[in-house]
Every structure is written in C-alpha cells, then in structure tokens.
Amino acid sequence: MKTSTHHHGNKFSAFFCNLFGHHYVVSKKVTQHIKEYKCIHCQKEVTTDVSGKLSALTPQMQEINSTLEEMYQKRKSRVVHQVA
C-alpha cells in the first residue's frame, strides 16, 4: 500500500496530530526568546512571533529569524568583547 507524503508528513502522522495535537521540539534557537519548532510526527514547522505565540514558519518568517539571529549574534559577541 502506497501512502502519499506531503510537506507535513504522511497521512497517518497528520491524522495523529489532528487527533492528539502536535509534539513540537526546538529545532533552532534564534535568540533567547525566539525559537523555531518542528513537530516530530508530521514535520510541521512553527516559530514564536512578536507576541510569543506560535505561528507558521513561512519563508518570510525564516528570513526574519535569520536576520534577527545575525543581529543577536553580533550584539552578543560585541558585549562579550567589551566585558573582557
């Protein structure tokens, strides 16, 4: 039996998530407060938005998170050098 897979996993995984909810794990730490998450069952990706709620990880949000991560890392390294 062939199962069709799509962006969010296979049909069984999607059914499982619809029935019991997603099981997200942190896939990337952007800053201390903003993280990207991925469901271990259906592979759906989400991120925290400006209000702290989970929202879909769209290409636009990925770009925003990437830019934010670069700024955060530069600031973090600058603060470490000033303290030393």
N, C-alpha and C positions, 0 to 999 in steps of 0.2 A: 504494500500500500504506500503510495507516494503522498507525502504531506507537503503542502505549499508553505514556503517560508517567505517572509517579507521583512521589512525594516524592523519590526518589533518581535521577531522570533517566529516560532511555528504556531499553529492553531491551538494546540494543547496548552502551550505556555500562555497564550493570550487568554484562553478560557480560564486558566488557573488565576491569572492576575485579575480578571474581571470578577471572579468569584471571591477570592480572598484578599485582593489588593496587591500592590507591588511590594517587592522586597528590595529596597534601594540600598546600595553600598556606595561609599565615596569612591569615585574614580579619579578625581583630580581636586587638589586644594588650590584654589585660585588665590585667595587671601585667607586671613584668619576667620573671616565671617562668610565668605562666599566659596561654595564648593560645587562641583559637578557630581552628579549621582547617576548610577546605572542600575536598572533592575536586573537581578541575577537570573530571572526566569525569562522575560521577554526582551531584554536588552534595551528597553526604553530609556532614553537619557533625559534628565532634567537638571536644572540648576536653581540656585536661590536667586530671587530677584531683589530689587531695591527695598521691598517691604519685608523680606525674609521668608517669603512663601516660595514653594516650588513651582517652577514654570517650565514649559517645554524648552529643550536645548536646541534652538534654531540656529542656522548658520550665522545669523546676525548676533545672537547671544554668545555664540562661540567666539566671534570676533571681538565683542565687547570684553568677554572674560580674558581673552588672550592679551588684549591691550592693558587691561586692568592688572593682570599678573605681571606684565613687564614693568609697569609703573611701580607696583608694590615691591618687586624685587630690587629695582634701582633705589627706591627710598630706603628699603631695609638695609642694603649694603652701604648706603651713604651714612645712615645712622650708626652702624657698626664701626665704620672708619672714624667717625667723629668722636666716638666714645673711647676708642683705643689710643 
